[in-house]
Amino acid sequence: MTQGLKFQEPKRRQGYYLGERRGSLYVMSSLLIMAFASHLGPLSIVAFFALWMSTMLPRGKVAITIPRNCTLTVLFVLWCILSSIWSKHTNTSLYKALEFGGLALFSLVIAEKTSPKSFIHGIRDGAMIVLALTLASGRYGGDPFTGEHILVGYFGSKNMVGLFAQIAILAALLTFGGSRNLVSRCFSLLGILLGLLCLVQSKSATSLVGTLATAAILATLYAITRLPRHRRKPTLLIAGTIAAGLATVAVAIDLKREVLRALGKSTNLTGRTELWNIAWAQGMESPFIGHGYQSFWVKGNILAEHMWYKFGIWGKTGFHFHNLYYQVFVDLGIVGVALITSILFLTLLRGVFLLLRHGMRPEYTIAVAFASMFAIRSFSEVDIIGTFSIGIMLFYALPPRLRAPRADDGPARTPTPIPGIRRHGASGRIGAPAGVTERC
């Protein structure tokens, strides 16, 4: 039973893991591609897919795994593609749904090809480079609602700076706790400092509150997993009850208003409440199936044009309803909301369950950390849907790692040969092509 967060590799590999350095380099490169995709244009998509396609073709045969706990992800992607049929902008919906589906699929490949250690180190290193370049750019902007001087970097958006700052801080915290190497720990501390500096400079309330809340969740779970196993669930239930009580008190005294004032924010969340009202009205026009994937924020839509103008989005790209559920409701209706909510919160709950049962294993801790972050951000940001973004790459690489340890996780066994593929264990997971030896 693993009690602490230690990056030790399993005795038996699942699929074709890349080497540690190569895997970390691939993940870091992917994060950099995502961060500067708006500047690279279509080249970023080609570079990302080519990078990971090279890992799927050992000896000319495709090796890809779709775990059973990713069934909802597959259904959601299919629903996005299907929505192009009734979309008023069929070509736009179909293209963006296929792009989203391709990225979600390749996120499963990332989970299969990288160990927890190489994955989280690649995320940390990539995020640190992005933040260093953001600070070096010296690009600041003004908030159209508050007039604040904020760090926007090459993104042109304080929210994107805040997101990468969150990612850097969480990844650095996890690598700090999972390493005994002094150099690695110092590097992680540098990542935390960089993240905090960019978080303060960007003045993103969502990222600041989300970082604090996620850190509190991880600290609570760590403390609970130090207890004997039979006491963990009752303790978590007590902690959850206390948290719910505190939330009720916060609502009763209108703590949100006071926090927003303390952060210098308007009580309408810098115009987001107006966005949500428009989203609700649009969604109710087609409540069950929506208007089609990514079909609202298109040029020529009068409402979209009005909101772009009001929020100062002159490029008319990269905008949304600042709430995952409203955005999905408009695009994909109640069916889409049910699917994305299930994917997000089942990932989080399964990760928490596995942590309580098996301790702070790296793969579970990583999944809970980032799933918590995206769950908290989902009420004011849209990170895990869209077309080509870091949120999609990170999130959909989490569910495949949520597998309970098997009794046969020892030295690799020789399975019964099946033409073309080999299967691992009783779950029927498709692994490498026959005749290819797994590498550590």
Secondary structure, 3 states (H helix, E strand, C coil): CCCCCCCCCCCCCCCCCCCHHHHHHHHHHHHHHHHCHHHHCHHHHHHHHHHHHCCCCHHHCCCCCCCHHHHHHHHHHHHHHHHHHCCCCHHHHHHHHHHHHHHHHHHHHHHHHCCHHHHHHHHHHHHHHHHHHHHHHCCEEECCCCCCEEECHHHCCHHHHHHHHHHHHHHHHHHHHCCCCHHHHHHHHHHHHHHHHHHHHHCCHHHHHHHHHHHHHHHHHHHHHCCCHHHHHHHHHHHHHHHHHHHHHHHHCCHHHHHHHHCCCCCCCCCHHHHHHHHHHHHCCCCCCCCCCCCCCCCCCHHHHHHHHHHCCCCCCCCCCCCHHHHHHHHHHHHHHHHHHHHHHHHHHHHHHHHHHHCCCHHHHHHHHHHHHHHHHCCCCCCCCCCCCHHHHHHCCCHHHCCCCCCCCCCCCCCCCECCECEECCCCEECCCCCCCCCC
